[in-house]
Amino acid sequence: MALLTPSDVHIDAPLTNLTLAYMQSQDVFIADKVFPNVSVPKQSDKFYIYDAATAIRSGDVKTLAPRTEAQRIGMKLSTSSYFTDVYGLGMDFSEQDLANEDTMLQTRVSGAETLVQRMLIDREQKFATQFFTSTGVWDTDYTGVSGSPSAGQVRQWNDYTNSTPIVDITKAATAVQLASGGFKPNTLVVGKEVYDELINNPDIIARLNGGSTVNNPAMVTKAKLAEIFDVEYFYVMNAVHNSAKEGQTASNAFIGGKSALLCYTPSSAGLRVPASGLTFTWDSLPGVGGLGITVESFSDGELRRKQIAEYIQAKLAYDMKIVGSALGAFFTTVVA
């Protein structure tokens, strides 16, 4: 007797309520948090910088005798400039693919999200390679070593017996405060590998007592770390990128590496507001959104002659720039 089987009574079809896509949260990208966005109307321009040394110079205030004038002092200004390169990435969809796709795929939406993520990854990498990889970029530098540190060195923080990360950051903050003319750094940025060592370092664990009952202990840990290091903002470079070419085996890595940056970040950039670095974003490009990214869609006769139903491209125009090198202290190879 013939019997029905499960495969006889059901034909496999894609689920209508589930697709899998690998989009990192925008929260993992920290470049424009450390270097706040400045919206600029033109692709290039100049900006003024007041002289820090003049602002805090002492010794000129004198006692005034009757009918005498106060001693006059001057002010010094310099200028710097920015130029926002325009970066872009695109994707197209054939007429046949769109006509035949299953509804739940939403390939055009997923394509736009992929473009935005790739643009953010690229900006994060540029931040890391320009400002987060080597000494000589910031006025104050420290190098992590496995042995006894000398001047300009610290014991690597994965040395749980001898390292003193809290003392190291405290000393660096004091050095920045002196070098910058009184501005205490308020932001600490660490690579993911550095973060993993810090939360296991006995020097840190000794301060993290009492526990927590909230739903997200990881957030509490970061908030506690900000308190321990006496900063307002504590950022971990959690973004991951794949450096392999298309078709090759994925080669994933954290963008941040084994470094740390202590710097001064204003809540927002503005007139007479100091900052270690800024992101000049050319927001006059048509369609630019809140991230400074514009996603455009094109569909015309020329594309259709090639059987392309739609072409989308993402663009981002910006210039990340150090505007106060004295406001930062950089730790390289701070873990082994």
Buried (B, 14 or more C-beta within 10 A) or exposed (E): EEEEEEEEEEEEEEEEEEEEEEEBEEEBBBBBBBBBBBEBEEBEEEBEBEBBEEEEEEEEEEEEEEEEEEEEEEEEEEEEEBEBEEBEBEBBBBBEBBEEEEEEBBBBEBBBBBBBBBBBBBBBBBBBEBBBBEBEBBBBBBBBBEEEBEEEBBBBBBBEEEBBBBEBBBBBBEBBBEBBBEBEBBBBBBBBBBBBBBBEBEBBEEEBEEEEEEEEEEEBBBEBBBEBBBBEBBBBBBBBBBEEEEEEEEEEEBBBBBBBBBBBBBEEBEEEEBBBBBBBBBBEBEEBEEBBBBBBEEBEEEBEEEEBBBBBBBBBBBBBBBBBBBBBBBBBBBBE
